[in-house]
Amino acid sequence: MSNIEYIVNLCFDISEQGKTPSVALIKNMSQRTLAIPEVIKGLQNWKSSASNRPLTKNKQVLTETKTEQTLQQRVTTLETQIALIMQQLANMSDKN
């Protein structure tokens, strides 16, 4: 997906949240490094076709879902490790 398509999809996401897409909001919400001229062009493209979301949205949602699952797995692993460490610390303090 090109940066322009990414920006247009991001504009749709922002709009669906009840917010008005702007250069600053797009730059802030983006998970990519974007040049201001690209953001402006993507915002203009979105404004001219605000009623027609590109089909590439589905690809973006799938990628975000995979990322969320990976993050959830990492959080679960970290929580398990912390619980184990806490238990080991408790055992150590009981021995002293």
N, C-alpha and C positions, 0 to 999 in steps of 0.2 A: 504494500500500500504506500503510495507516495505521501509526502508530507502534506500536500494540499488536500488529498482525500482524507487523511487523518484529521486535519484541522476541520474540514467540513463535518465529519462525523462527531468530532468533539463539540462543534457548535450545536449539532442536534442534541447531544447529551446534555449540554448546558441548558438549552432551551426547554428540554423535557423536565428539567429540575425547576422550571419556572423563572429562570434567570435569563437576562439578555446577554448573549455572547458579546464580548469586547476583546480587544487585543490583550489587555492586561489579564483578563480572566482566562483567556485561552492559554497564554504563556504560563500562568500560575497553575492551571490544571493539567497541562501537558506532561506526559511522561517522557517526552522527547525534547531534545534541544531544537528550538525552532527560531529561524531568523524572522525579524519583524516584517520584512516585505512578504515572506511566505504567509505569515499569519494574516496580514491585510488581504492578500489575494484569496486565501481560503475563506476568510470572513465575507468577502465580496461574493464569492461563489455561493456560499451558504445563503446569503441574503437574496440572491437571484433565483435560488431553487429551494427555498425554505420548506416547500410543501413536498418535495421529493427526496427522501433519504436514499443515498446510494446503497446498492446491494452489499457493498463491502462491510457494512455494519455487522453482519453476521460473523465475519471473520474476526473482527475486533472483540466482539462479545465472547467468542470461544477462547481467544487468547487471554482475556481478562479472567475468565472462569478458571482456566488452567493456572494462572498466576495466583488467584485467590486460594485454590486448592493447595498449591505448593506452600504458600504462606501459612495456611492452616496446619499443614503437616509439620512445618518447622516449629510453629508455636506449640503444638502438641508434644513434639520431641523435647523442646526446651523446658516445658512444664514438667515433664517426666524427669528430666535431668535435675531440675531444681528440687523436686520432691525427694529424689535419691540423696542429693547433697544435704538437704535439711535433715533427713533421717540419719545420715552418717554423722553430722554435727551433733545431733541429739545423743547418739550412742557414745560419742567421744566425751561429751560433757557429763554423761551418766557415770563413766568410768573414773572421772576425776573427782 
